[in-house]
Amino acid sequence: MSRYRFRTFAAALFLALGASLAGAAASSGTASEGPAGPAAPSGSSSAGQARPGLTVGVRYVPPPFVGGSKVRTPESIETLLVAEVAGNLQRKARYVELDAGAASVPAGAMDFAVASLPKGQPRGDGAVAIATGQVTRPMAIMRTDTDIKSWRQLQGRTVCLAEDGRYVGRIAELYGAIEQVYRAPADALLALRTGECDAAVHDDTMLKALLRFPEWKKFSASLPPGEAETQYFLVPAGNGEMAALLKEMVARWKSQGHFKKLIADMTQDIAFEVYLDQTVPDCH
């Protein structure tokens, strides 16, 4: 048994006891909505009054946690960053759906948004764009004995994706692949391991970290990462206080190597979830 398997096996008891509590805590710390409504003022409340919520635009609004369901780690660190901003402000985050390709971030509808955009995508709405420094690309992994050697060869092949990822619909459109969409990265990667799909596509930052685990050596065939997108905080015009706070937090995170640690922790959690759920052998 590898060191990683030993650590994850030992930790399984703790996960089993704490999963429901962790999910409930995550649910209670944030709320999810579809259409964006008016955002509460960003300033702090007066004594004795509840602090206003923090309305955040994201590409994928996470559904509320359902008691008794499995806790799943998301595809992106977006919600993890939002949770830290909300904690800093001592406010509860409320997610609303954002079209990252839209011409504007609606002022008054949200306090800020998190989006990954192609390099140089112009914005004409006066929103302040604060780059986090995180650059991601789509990456595909497969069994090492695969006959798939290029993205074009995904045509007619089955590709597993996470519904909260940025590539749902894109792989079918660009390459003619047959997409199978799962609730979370762990579910899509488990499907790859058990032979339900020919490839899995996720962010390269996560997959490169995942392939460092010996348990993934058999699934280390990969295709070159695709077009890069840069992650931004987008602050509507006129909210200078929020823009200043986010710039300060991003600078601190960069100086502390915080993003690298978040991705490492996220990847280990995903690998752990796959390990716990894999009750049948890898496909042969």
Secondary structure, DSSP 8 states (H G I E B T S, - for coil): --HHHHHHHHHHHHHHHHHHHHHHHHHHHEEE-SS------SS---TTS----EEEEESS------TTS-----SSSHHHHHHHHHHHHT--EEEEE--TTSS---BTTBSEEEEEEETT----S--EEEEEEEEE-EEEEE-TT----SGGGGTTSEEEEETTSS-TTHHHHHH--EEEEESSHHHHHHHHHTTS-SEEEEEHHHHHHHTTSGGGGGG-EEE-----EEEEEEE-TT-HHHHHHHHHHHHHHHHTTHHHHHHHHHHHHHHHHHHHH--S----
